[in-house]
Amino acid sequence: MNLDRSVLTFAGTMVLVSVALGHFVSPWWLLLTAWVGIMLFQSGITGFCPMAFVFKILGIKPGNAFK
């Protein structure tokens, strides 16, 4: 799995987990969904993704979208 797929998989997982927690535990967990959306929007505009930076440090091979 390359860096691009890792970031998208992580973001999708975080959205699904936060929606489930928002439904079953507390609606405040939906703020995590909003945060993931904001970070995806920001990375689309600037080209910088904090999670991609972390995955790069962990040694995941680069993809095409995040540098």
HUNORKA-V727905 format. One record per residue. N is the residue number from 0. PSI is psi in degrees with one decimal (none if undefined). BURIAL is 1 if it has 9 or more other C-alpha atoms within 8 Angstrom, else 0. Layout:
<<N PSI BURIAL> <N PSI BURIAL>>
This chain:
<<0 133.9 0> <1 178.5 1> <2 -42.4 1> <3 -49.3 1> <4 -34.9 1> <5 -44.8 1> <6 -45.9 1> <7 -38.2 0> <8 -42.9 0> <9 -45.3 0> <10 -44.3 1> <11 -40.6 0> <12 -43.0 0> <13 -38.8 1> <14 -46.8 1> <15 -41.7 0> <16 -43.2 0> <17 -33.1 1> <18 -42.1 1> <19 -44.2 1> <20 -36.3 1> <21 -33.0 1> <22 -45.0 0> <23 -25.2 0> <24 -65.5 0> <25 139.0 0> <26 -17.5 0> <27 -23.0 0> <28 -17.7 1> <29 -16.0 1> <30 -30.6 0> <31 -40.0 1> <32 -44.0 1> <33 -40.9 0> <34 -42.7 0> <35 -41.7 1> <36 -41.3 0> <37 -42.9 0> <38 -38.1 1> <39 -41.8 1> <40 -47.3 0> <41 -42.7 1> <42 -29.2 1> <43 -34.4 0> <44 -46.3 0> <45 -23.4 0> <46 0.8 1> <47 126.9 1> <48 119.1 1> <49 -38.2 0> <50 -33.9 0> <51 -37.1 1> <52 -43.8 0> <53 -45.7 0> <54 -35.5 1> <55 -40.6 1> <56 -35.6 0> <57 -6.9 0> <58 15.8 0> <59 134.5 1> <60 144.6 0> <61 154.4 1> <62 -146.5 1> <63 -26.6 0> <64 -41.5 0> <65 132.2 1> <66 none 0>>
